[in-house]
Amino acid sequence: MSGYLGFSQNELQQKGAFFTAREIAQQPDLWIKTWNLVASQKDSLASFLREAFAHDSLSVILTGAGTSAYIGDVLQGPFQKNTGRQTMAIPTTDLISHPAHYFNANTNLLISFARSGDSPESVAALQLADVFSQKTYHLIITCNPKGKLALSKETANSRVLVFLLPPEADDQSLAMTGSFTSMLLAGLLISRIREVQELERQVSRLCDYANNILNNYREKLREAAKLGFERAIFLGSGPLRSVANESDLKVQELTDGKVICKFDSFLGFRHGPKAVINPYTLMVYLFSNDKYVYQYERDLINDIEAGEKGLFSIGVTETRNSDVNTNLLIVLSEDGNKVDEEFLSVCSVLPAQILGFYKSLEFGLKPDSPSENATITRVVKGVFIYPFSCNGKHAGK
């Protein structure tokens, strides 16, 4: 019987790990399906954005909660660069507590990312946008066709377009894996919707990179997971800084907090956070493929190597770097081909997903539901949305 990540289906089911393993392993196929969906809806997506961008006063907000918020963080720079529109990444958890700080009174384009589409904050953010603004364009990118966001309707002062990911993107496990990467890819493609056909080649390369990780580095990551690290630090620059954030969350979630994780940028890490490195620390470096950026990353690693460098280090790079020293170097491209830097963000999270999966098993946890005391759940519980009024309009209960 077939399986995933080196285990049979029966073994995975016995370990409470089947869904997580399958959802990590199926990502390359999911990305192809995501590209096909975006390409097939090119005209409707382009028309929606064109109408929104016709408003000079438009504010663009990328939002979500938890991992879905990190999608916006990764996308903020690329989306702004690709569309030429000022773009903010604001979590729904900030939008609902301080809506007046972020919503434009005139016109907003609110791009919401959500796996389930049922998080209370995500639903409330949509309502608050309509309360604060004369007109809001809602682009909802979600994995669940039955979620509250996917069923959103247009109102007198809002326009709604729902983009549904393939069914496989709706992860069944607690940790978001394929849902994160596929929604991120959809956001990148939509930001360059006019050239989506030409981007098929880059998506194909991403799939090659992911398959390379799954086939050639999986066992090395499994061995790394057996090491006695108690802390893990993930570093990245630009969009990859936010991928480092998601990587940090994945390992921490899947180990039920038994491994304490941090993230930062390469340049920012010197400014205090570097003090966290001790002999039980795993260092993970997500390298940019931009030569200018890489100079700063290389300097930081050389600085770390001269002092306390932790227990073990992993580098993730598109092409081989001969001037940095890591214990494990994951080289994505076998043939020297490259993708645009922003697309590296889609596949650079895979090592952390795999590492977190194996570390979870090392601790005797069930990766599909690693939270032994139900401290965290697949859909957040216990959030009460309080009423809010503005200009005679109301949101919340």
GICORDA-V579846 format. One record per residue. N is the residue number from 0. OMEGA is omega in whole degrees, 0 to 359 (none if undefined). Layout:
n = {N N}
omega = {OMEGA OMEGA}
//
This chain:
n = {0 1 2 3 4 5 6 7 8 9 10 11 12 13 14 15 16 17 18 19 20 21 22 23 24 25 26 27 28 29 30 31 32 33 34 35 36 37 38 39 40 41 42 43 44 45 46 47 48 49 50 51 52 53 54 55 56 57 58 59 60 61 62 63 64 65 66 67 68 69 70 71 72 73 74 75 76 77 78 79 80 81 82 83 84 85 86 87 88 89 90 91 92 93 94 95 96 97 98 99 100 101 102 103 104 105 106 107 108 109 110 111 112 113 114 115 116 117 118 119 120 121 122 123 124 125 126 127 128 129 130 131 132 133 134 135 136 137 138 139 140 141 142 143 144 145 146 147 148 149 150 151 152 153 154 155 156 157 158 159 160 161 162 163 164 165 166 167 168 169 170 171 172 173 174 175 176 177 178 179 180 181 182 183 184 185 186 187 188 189 190 191 192 193 194 195 196 197 198 199 200 201 202 203 204 205 206 207 208 209 210 211 212 213 214 215 216 217 218 219 220 221 222 223 224 225 226 227 228 229 230 231 232 233 234 235 236 237 238 239 240 241 242 243 244 245 246 247 248 249 250 251 252 253 254 255 256 257 258 259 260 261 262 263 264 265 266 267 268 269 270 271 272 273 274 275 276 277 278 279 280 281 282 283 284 285 286 287 288 289 290 291 292 293 294 295 296 297 298 299 300 301 302 303 304 305 306 307 308 309 310 311 312 313 314 315 316 317 318 319 320 321 322 323 324 325 326 327 328 329 330 331 332 333 334 335 336 337 338 339 340 341 342 343 344 345 346 347 348 349 350 351 352 353 354 355 356 357 358 359 360 361 362 363 364 365 366 367 368 369 370 371 372 373 374 375 376 377 378 379 380 381 382 383 384 385 386 387 388 389 390 391 392 393 394 395 396}
omega = {184 180 184 175 174 179 174 179 179 179 181 180 178 182 185 188 189 185 180 180 181 183 173 187 185 186 179 177 180 180 177 179 179 177 180 180 179 180 182 180 184 186 182 178 180 180 179 180 180 179 180 184 177 180 182 184 186 168 178 180 174 187 179 179 179 179 180 175 180 175 177 178 179 188 190 181 179 181 179 180 186 183 184 180 177 188 176 171 183 178 176 181 173 181 184 179 182 184 183 180 193 186 176 181 182 186 177 164 181 179 186 176 182 175 183 185 182 179 182 182 182 179 181 181 177 181 181 178 180 179 187 192 174 179 178 172 180 170 185 180 190 184 187 182 181 180 182 180 181 182 181 180 176 177 182 183 178 172 184 170 180 174 181 176 176 183 182 181 182 184 174 180 180 185 177 178 179 178 179 186 182 176 176 179 178 179 178 181 180 178 178 191 182 180 186 179 180 182 179 181 179 178 178 178 177 179 177 180 181 179 176 177 184 185 190 182 183 183 177 176 176 177 179 181 180 180 186 179 180 178 174 181 181 181 176 180 178 179 182 173 180 171 175 177 178 178 178 180 183 182 181 178 187 177 179 177 179 170 179 187 174 175 175 169 177 182 182 187 180 190 176 184 181 181 185 181 173 184 181 184 171 177 179 183 177 188 171 173 175 185 178 181 185 179 179 181 179 181 180 180 177 177 179 182 181 180 177 186 176 184 188 180 179 174 176 187 180 177 189 175 183 187 172 183 174 179 177 177 178 182 188 187 179 188 179 176 182 171 174 186 184 181 175 183 183 186 185 178 184 180 179 177 181 179 179 178 182 179 176 178 179 179 181 179 175 185 179 179 189 184 187 181 181 177 175 182 184 173 185 179 173 180 176 180 183 182 177 180 178 177 177 178 189 174 180 185 none}
//
